[in-house]
């Protein structure tokens, strides 16, 4: 693979926006022709990004249409796709290139080409079975594992052994220099990371109620903090399920928005499962809904029926290639002062963006005892 690809990156907001829209078109195309059994979810942003990079679109401009990508797939011995998941066979790229690609979404590097279909079938069986005792051999190359553990990787979305990475469709809001990262550390030592925008605020807003403590973390471009992540931590023995039905939480989390994205995660010690509620995302993007699947819930409130097990949530406070590090958060409460903020108890979170018609993110997390 050409060395020119090693430093590839998309730094223009408009380009990232176009790429995001293109990726949803690609996902819709794949769903319409090869629908994923059981509602197996993948990251559309990662698919289009990986294809653009691997097919040589290194000038910062995505292709004009998905047809130009799809027409080239059968002629490419390096790329295989099935049920919305793309794999690259026998890659020769460097760790530096792997890190550049991983900033924009997950990428699977399969050890042997003939193992790809078996891997996808294994993922299908895992998602459809509901058996947390199963595991998936992701059959990753040493390059993938090395890149995923590299501390300099801005957002290592490369799939780890026995762990599926997930990616939220937020990448197109800001260039990479405004992206921070959130890290999910599982008990077996693997990590999954979700991109968040760079947090430019200097204060965490904390509100104490009888049923919960709300911690609001504004984020966005400097002097334009239109976004906020709110974490609702139960109090007085209240459960996360109780919070989901709390009128106060519901009013706050849905103000001016439609509940469009609900994730369910189950992470036993060596396993990861993710399920997405997509019923409201595609219409917002002008796309038709795929056919309904038995394992994909249509009710955003009941989609959060299992909490994340064995995971610590950490919001890191630094950006990619920032010339000056951001100011550390100044806490206005008795929460422990840390370089990063972690909630060591189950909590409900929402992400709001005011002024733009963007999806609201809503989920439940349960942390591990260790940080």
ABEGO torsion letter per residue (X at the ends): XBAAAAABBBABAAAAAAAAAAAAAAAAAAAAABBBBGGBBBBAAAAAAAAAAAAGBAAGBBBABAAAAAAAAAABAABBBBGGBBBBBGBABBAAAAAAAAAAEBBBBBABAAAAAAAAAAAAAAAAAGBAABBBBAGBBAAAAAAAABAABABBABBBBGBBBBBBBAAAABBAAABBBBBBBBAAGBBBBBBBBBBABABBBBBBBAABBBBBBBBEBBGBBABBBBBBBBBGGBBAAAAAABAAAAAAAABGBBBABBBBBBBBAABBBBBBBAAAAAAAAGBBBBBBBAABBABAAAABABBBBGBBBBBBBBBBGBABBBBBBBBABABBBBABBBBABBBBBBBBBBGBBBBBBBBBBBBBABX
